[in-house]
Amino acid sequence: MKKKFIYFSVVLLAANTSCKKYLEHLPDNRTELNSPEKVSQLLGTAYPQANYMDFCESLSDNVADKGVGEQDISNANAYMYKDVTDNQQDSPEYYWNACYAAIAAANHALEACNTAENPADYQAQKGEALVARAYAHFMLVTLFSKVYDPATASSDPGIPYVTEPEKVVIKHYERKTVAYVYEMIEKDLQEGLPLLVDQKYAAPRYHFTKAAANAFAARFYLYKKEYTKVVEYASQVFTTSNITTLLRPWNTTYLTYTYREMWAEYAKASQPANLLLGETPSWWGRYYYSVRYGMTSAIRDEIFGSNVTGGTWAFRNHIYTAGTNNYMIPKINEYFVRNSVNASIGVGYIMVPLFTVEEVLFNKAEANNALNNTNDALTDINSYASTRIVGYNSATHRITETKIKNFYGISDLQEGILQTILDFKRAEYAQEGMRWFDILRHKIVITHSTTEGDVIELGENDLRRVLQIPESAELSGVDLNPR
């Protein structure tokens, strides 16, 4: 399954004349992208078909060494802050390759849109291709380059931003800079978002709808530290004044679910909170609670213990014990596809909520706080808390300036609100890998310990915060990250 190059063409070239007769017959009705419908079919593959949860969660402070458990290379290497040696699904290299495969599909779709005899008929497809291309590059630069910093982005190495279909076996690329990559992401996003037409999608939750694209824009501008734009784009997602109706009902409906029902419901397209879902081959759903480096009782209590509301997290009602020191929140459900009808082997798949309403609300709150709109930020986090605290009562559980300052023991309200948001996000996305992105953005220092007595600290400027670019990418002239 290892891909040798960072980028593959969708068009296959004939190796010799003996193949000519075979290649004269189109093996797929999408080979000639001569209709908007065929381009739309291709765009179904313009989203990274790979999972970041395993290695991102393992890098974070959401895990500890249990001493025993399932042995997973991505989990173990990431926990030790070593470059992951595996290249199979759930590894950084697999994710890198999947992102560039998605970019390849987007670029072929864009070529078809731009060269069509009637380009006006392809505008919706062009919009999706541009936003999908921007997203894949954004995830790559976030994981494989230094976090965006306005002071250093113009000199920090980025990742190759690919804008044309590759039609040679090996093509050389420049990394350029993080600033350049962000400029290109913004250009694609700004051009593509207005072109999107939700009605063109048969299954909207698996494509960049207007809401999902606005959620992406809110995340992008949060990372870019342009906070006014974060609020602007986040506000486009909330089509109702009552935001709580879009949030997951953890302290009401979810409380009545069994763990099997939770597994079935969490990543469903029918859940209003899920703005964009991605299908990914992954074993994380099988092992996320049983790997050696995972959630322990101490980590569980750290994340889901006391909180600023003074109430009890509804999440605690859905933390199940699956063996000694294995704690499972039933959000990540595997769908196993057999290689054939009677086969006992196959591939596990997971539906990943790539963008959710909760994240948009968090991003809006963080941006409001950064803009010193603390009252708006408090309104945002109280909306969230009202759906997460058991028996929520605004009279007793409402988050106030006094509560924040007392709970965190600080006098700076803005810092207290930020800590509240980060703590809430940590609880919301436990075992999903999202915590790692906040650790990167806020340069949170982490310490991992082992049962053998080793202590590994990840400082705020540690080079290991940046994932290593796959060695196979050197064939295309891409320099590896320093170590």
HELIX and SHEET records of a PDB file:
HELIX    1   1 THR A   17  CYS A   19  5                                   3    
HELIX    2   2 LYS A   20  LEU A   23  1                                   4    
HELIX    3   3 PRO A   36  LEU A   43  1                                   8    
HELIX    4   4 MET A   53  LEU A   59  1                                   7    
HELIX    5   5 ILE A   73  TYR A   79  1                                   7    
HELIX    6   6 PRO A   92  THR A  115  1                                  24    
HELIX    7   7 PRO A  119  TYR A  122  5                                   4    
HELIX    8   8 GLN A  123  PHE A  144  1                                  22    
HELIX    9   9 VAL A  178  GLY A  192  1                                  15    
HELIX   10  10 LEU A  193  LEU A  195  5                                   3    
HELIX   11  11 ASP A  198  LYS A  200  5                                   3    
HELIX   12  12 PRO A  204  TYR A  206  5                                   3    
HELIX   13  13 LYS A  210  TYR A  223  1                                  14    
HELIX   14  14 TYR A  227  VAL A  237  1                                  11    
HELIX   15  15 ILE A  243  THR A  245  5                                   3    
HELIX   16  16 THR A  253  THR A  256  5                                   4    
HELIX   17  17 TYR A  259  TYR A  266  1                                   8    
HELIX   18  18 TRP A  284  TYR A  287  1                                   4    
HELIX   19  19 SER A  297  PHE A  304  1                                   8    
HELIX   20  20 ALA A  314  HIS A  318  5                                   5    
HELIX   21  21 VAL A  357  ALA A  370  1                                  14    
HELIX   22  22 THR A  374  ALA A  385  1                                  12    
HELIX   23  23 SER A  394  HIS A  397  1                                   4    
HELIX   24  24 GLU A  401  TYR A  408  1                                   8    
HELIX   25  25 LEU A  413  GLU A  428  1                                  16    
HELIX   26  26 ARG A  435  ARG A  441  1                                   7    
HELIX   27  27 LEU A  463  ARG A  465  5                                   3    
HELIX   28  28 GLU A  471  SER A  476  5                                   6    
SHEET    1   A 2 ALA A  64  ASP A  65  0                                        
SHEET    2   A 2 TYR A 293  GLY A 294 -1                                        
SHEET    1   B 3 ASN A 274  PRO A 281  0                                        
SHEET    2   B 3 GLY A 346  THR A 356 -1                                        
SHEET    3   B 3 GLU A 334  ARG A 338 -1                                        
SHEET    1   C 2 TYR A 320  THR A 321  0                                        
SHEET    2   C 2 TYR A 327  MET A 328 -1                                        
SHEET    1   D 2 ILE A 446  SER A 449  0                                        
SHEET    2   D 2 VAL A 455  LEU A 458 -1                                        
END                                                                             
